[in-house]
Each structure stands twice: as structure tokens, then as C-alpha cells.
Amino acid sequence: MNVTALKALGQSIRSLSMDGVQAANSGHPGLPLGLADTGALLFGEVLKHYPAQSHWIDRDRFILSAGHGSMFLYSLLHLTGYNLPLDELKKFRQLGSKTPGHPEYGYTDGVETTTGPLGAGFSNAVGFAIAETKLAAEFNTPGHTIVDHYTYAISGDGCMMEGVSSEAASLAGHLELGKLIVFYDSNGITIEGHTDIAFTENTAKRFEAYGWQVLKGSAYDYEQMAKLIAEGKADKKRPTLIVLTSTIGYGSPNKQGTHDVHGTPLGPEEIKATRKQLGIPEDAAFFVHPEATKYVAGRTPEWKKTYESWKATFDAWAHANPELKKKWDQFFSPIGPQLELAEEPDFKVGEAIATRASGGKSLQAFAKALPQLFGGSADLAPSNNTNLPYGDYQPSNRLGRTMHYGVREHAMGGVVNGINLHGGYRCFGATFLVFVDYMRPTVRLAAIMGLPSIHVLTHDSIFVGEDGPTHQPIEQAESLRLIPNVLVLRPGDAQEAFQAWKLALAQTKRPAVLLLTRQNLKTYEKPANWKADFAKGAYIAQDCAGKPDTVVLATGSEVNLALEAVALSKKKVRVVSVSSRELVRENLDHYKKLVPTGVRVVAAEAGVTSGWLGLADAALGLDRFGESGPAPSVAKHLGLTAEALAALF
């Protein structure tokens, strides 16, 4: 290990970071200055990576959970040869640059996930580590190891305070994710000041209680950090937390160790003083030490050799294991064509079944056809119907396909995102719709990333009944529709539930949520072309003779309600089942064929009405919280009845 060269690399990270933040007059210089040596060691000596092949499946993953320190990561990516030119660092936080304010997936070569909301990256890292164990169990053979990589993350004090990190760390300890190593940048500073104003716990003891190996050292001792990482890798069962004592803003004579350097540029005079302190030429903006450039040039052939050795092993494995290679190709091929392999369950017209149950049967059909599909529930699988008959994923069974996330909805969302980001798997999570509030940040992040995560959200209305208002979702469906780039699917019966699952799995650039009922719904007769129209967001579930007087836009369980209401009315009414308002907006020409101009439009959904009033003249819904009692009694009490709907026609 060439410590002199690594220090030059660290000095370059500090230079690029503080100058990038200063040029933008916005950003967080404290973390990059404080952890530059750790970054130099990681990217220079520790990571198994080859920047020219940045999507190599067996690369080590690095996640900056403390995403506010984004210039730290951008500097490292530029310095080690990723496709990130210096000009992009000079455009930090500028419109259209590849160096946005926080690391964003898909913008910048080498960025593994979008981070910024503290703790989110930590939970993603747990997902990455899970995916690695599964791929290794699935495809490694006694003769060839083609999956063997680590997941590294950097978290700060803020990440450690956020509850999502606690949830994810607890799960990681239980699952014995020995290839997960997290560096805790313990600098004792947050935006408001020293952490002891609000955070005095013994974090190391907490992680030990979670089942982690906890090691401690200095962020400025290269030999010690290398030794700690080796200790972390030597423990095959426990994930490792390496607590690094650091100084925020290291090298800034007047601001280091203070909250002033956390989220504010140093300023021109302090930049000059810091350059002098660090041995950087006073007027050398965006300085890169020649020794750092020389070091990376020497390491690049070694990184290439490591990649090419893996490629040779992979080719030999593929030749020796043609059936496994065929399976590998299925895991890493577009999922769309594979969906046709699933056999649709025979849901008969007239049969009454809850969509949580029919959705579960649909999931089983797709899981049988798609071995890369797995997931589970936040302790609600018997109610969500998400258990898969292929064993539980546990330390003793990495091939299991049923995940048990525990009562950890927020971590579940982050883990699902991490697994889907890793590559090779399509992962889902599940809970009750009302509890999506606990995981909304991770759904939002999936939408920002264009990530096709799936969440099964059952017990989707006041028909939960006896559990009462706390468990009866009223605003949750509409709130999910408010998140851009989220596909919200609320099927009206068992046949629609299968098609909803198919649509969710077909997504490639957005997450999907399936809203499913607790109560039974009758499967209704449908026109011949309904499946194609369902995929466009809506179809005519029941028509009338001639031009209708009224069109009812119904979704989920309220399609059944609309059909009952039509039977009570003497008017000519067309019932349109709306599978997804997002798809309706994307297929407006199709929608206009379903809803003629000049007719009365009424919407029906067991939730808040605000989102429907832009499409409809009137809406039957619930703009108040529910009540506790048997579901039919609650519905009658709240006016969610066929009679009330018919009165709106």
C-alpha cells in the first residue's frame, strides 16, 4: 500500500470537493474534507471495481448514505477513471450537470443509488447485500465462483439518528450479512451544532445488540483502516460497522470541527487558508496532485486484470454449466416477454373472492414462471397472501424466496429498492395500505430513480371494518397518486388482479403499488377486449343501450358497488372500471372513447374524493375518517352504498 500516493489522492479529493462547492456557492464541504483519506483508501486499494466496466455485476458496491457529501463521491469517481469529466465537477449543482446536489441514480457513472434523505442509502445497502448472497447461492458452483462481492456504505451521525437505519441494521444483523461493511463517520456535528444537544447514545453498543461486529479507528490512519476492513471481511457472519473518528471540515483552519462547515461553502479566504494548510498551491483551483494521477494510472491495469480474470471465470462457468447460464440469462433479461410464461388462474364469473386472495394466487402464478421474482411482507404475509412456496430467505437458506422483513415498513421499502438496484432480481414488499405512510420516502425515492419496485398494499378501504379508523385507509390511495412516476393499480375483481400484477411486473422505469381488498368481490362479466383496455387504464365493465346518460368511473371494490347501483337506477348508465388514473392520463384518446362528451360523469371510490373531481361531475367517496364496526355496517353508516351512488346518476 503506497500511503504517500493515497495521501495525494486524499488531498485531491479535498481540493476538488471544496472548490466544487465554492463554485456552486452551495453544498456540504465538511464530509469530503473529513473523510477524504477513507475515500482514497476505499477507491484506491479496497474496492473490487474497474471504472471502464462500471456495470460489472461482480463489482463491489459503494453507497454514500450521507448523500449531502456528494462532492466526496464525485471527486472519487472522477479521480479513479469513471466517466465523469472534470468539467462536470466544475458544474456542481448546476442545471443539467452530471453532478447534482445529492447523488442520483442514472445521472452519474458509478453512482449506485439516489441518496440524500438520511438513512435511505443504509437501507439500500442492506438490499444490495441480500441480493449478493442470493445470486451467489443461486449460481456459484464448486468449480467456479462468479458472484463474490462486498457492499460498502458511509453513514454519518444523521443516518444513525434516522429510524430507517435502525430498522435496516436490525434486519441485517438477523440475516448475517457478513459482506456488508458500513463506515460510520463519527464527527459529532450536525447542522444545528454538536450532536450532544440531541444524540448521546452509545451507537456502537446499539449495533452490537443488532448482531453486528463493531470496530473503531481513525479516519486518518491508512494502515489502521486497512486492518479494520480486513477484520470486517474476516467475519463471515456478522455485518461490520467501522466507527471512524473524524474531524468535519478537516484542513480548514477556522472552520474544521464546527457546524459552520457542514452545509456552507468555505468562502474564498478560507479556501486559500485551507489550501495552505493542506499543502495545495494557493491559486490552484480544482487541483489534482500529480502523484494521485500517477497512482491511478498504475492501479488501472490491475483493476482491468481483476475484471478480465473474472470474465474468464464467468466464461468457463458458462461453458461448464449451460443450464445455469440459461437461468442467468433469464435473470438478467427484460422481464416483459417472460410474463407470458405465467398461467392465469381460472377465476370464474360470479365467484366471490377478495383481491388480496386473488392477487396472492396471481403472484404464485408469476413466481412459478419467474424464478428471479421474490419478496415478502412486513409481518403481514398471512393477510397479504405473499408467502411463496420456495422456502424462507434466511442465513441458513439463501435460496429462499419469501422475505420476512419484520415490522419494519420503512426498511422494507429501502431494502426492496436496494435489491432491485443490484440487478438480477425483481423484488416486492407488502403491508396494509394504511401503513404505506411508514414507507412513503422509499416509494418516492423509487419513483425518482425510475425503479420498478413493487408493493402489495392490502386492506385498502373502510371495509377493513372492526379494526377502525387507524386501520382504514382514506387518503392513502390518493396520496400515492400524488407522487409523480408511481403506477397505482386498484383492480376491481379477481381477473383484474391478475392483469394488475402483470402490469406491475411489466414496468421498467417506475414503481407500482397494488391496492387490494380484504372483503370478497364478485367477478363480473367483461367484454372481449377488456384486457387490452385494462392496460390503458380503464375499460367498459358494463354498458347500456345507446348513448349513456351517466358514466360511472369506479375503481377497486367500487366497481361491484357501481354494478349494484346500476341495477337500482332507471337511467342509462355505463360503468367504467378504472384500473389506474396514471394510465388513463397516458391514454387520453382511449379514455375519451369511454366517456363521451356531454354526459354526466360520476366517480366512486372508498376514499377521499379530491382527485376524482377533476374527472367527474360528482363523486361518492369518503372525506372523513372511518368508524369501527362490521364492514357492511360501517359502509352504510358512512353512506358508501349502492343507493347513495345511484342517487348521483
Number of C-alpha atoms within 10 A of each C-alpha: 11 11 14 12 20 26 21 21 32 29 25 26 33 34 26 27 32 28 26 29 27 21 20 16 15 16 26 29 31 34 28 31 29 27 27 28 24 26 23 27 22 19 20 26 15 15 18 19 26 24 20 16 14 16 15 14 17 17 20 19 22 25 25 31 32 28 29 24 27 27 32 28 25 31 28 26 21 20 24 23 18 18 16 20 15 15 11 19 26 21 18 28 22 15 9 11 16 23 26 20 21 23 28 22 20 15 15 20 19 26 20 24 27 23 24 21 18 24 30 33 31 31 29 33 37 34 28 30 26 26 24 27 21 19 21 17 15 15 17 16 14 5 10 17 14 22 20 16 20 23 24 25 21 24 25 26 20 21 24 21 16 14 16 27 26 21 21 28 26 20 23 25 23 17 20 20 26 23 27 30 27 26 22 24 27 22 24 21 23 20 14 12 15 15 17 11 10 10 14 9 10 8 18 18 12 15 19 15 12 20 21 28 21 21 17 16 16 18 24 19 13 20 12 14 22 17 12 20 19 12 15 25 18 12 16 14 20 25 30 29 27 25 23 22 18 22 23 28 29 23 23 25 16 14 18 19 23 20 20 22 25 26 18 17 23 28 14 12 8 15 22 19 18 25 23 16 14 18 11 21 11 15 11 12 18 20 18 20 19 12 16 24 17 13 19 20 13 11 15 18 12 14 21 16 13 14 20 13 12 18 15 12 16 18 15 14 20 17 12 14 15 11 11 17 17 11 16 17 12 16 19 12 12 12 18 13 9 15 19 12 12 17 14 16 14 9 17 13 14 11 13 17 19 23 35 28 23 24 31 25 21 24 24 21 18 23 19 16 16 19 15 19 21 23 26 29 29 22 17 19 19 10 18 27 22 27 23 21 12 14 14 19 20 17 14 10 13 20 18 19 24 22 24 21 24 16 14 22 27 26 32 35 33 31 32 33 34 29 25 23 25 22 16 21 21 23 26 28 28 29 26 27 26 21 20 24 15 15 18 18 16 26 28 18 24 30 21 20 21 18 23 26 31 28 28 26 24 29 25 28 31 31 27 24 23 16 16 19 19 13 22 26 26 26 20 20 26 16 14 20 18 12 16 12 20 24 24 25 30 27 29 30 31 32 23 25 29 25 21 28 23 19 18 22 23 18 18 14 16 21 26 29 27 27 26 31 31 22 19 18 22 19 21 20 11 14 12 7 10 16 16 12 18 23 18 22 22 26 26 22 22 19 16 15 8 9 14 18 16 21 25 31 28 28 26 28 27 26 27 21 22 30 21 16 22 22 13 14 15 9 14 16 28 26 27 24 29 30 28 22 21 18 19 20 13 12 16 13 10 16 20 11 11 18 21 15 9 9 14 18 23 23 27 28 24 24 25 22 21 14 17 20 13 9 14 17 13 19 23 25 21 21 14 12 16 25 22 18 18 15 19 14 16 20 18 13 13 17 15 23 18 21 18 13 26 23 11 17 20
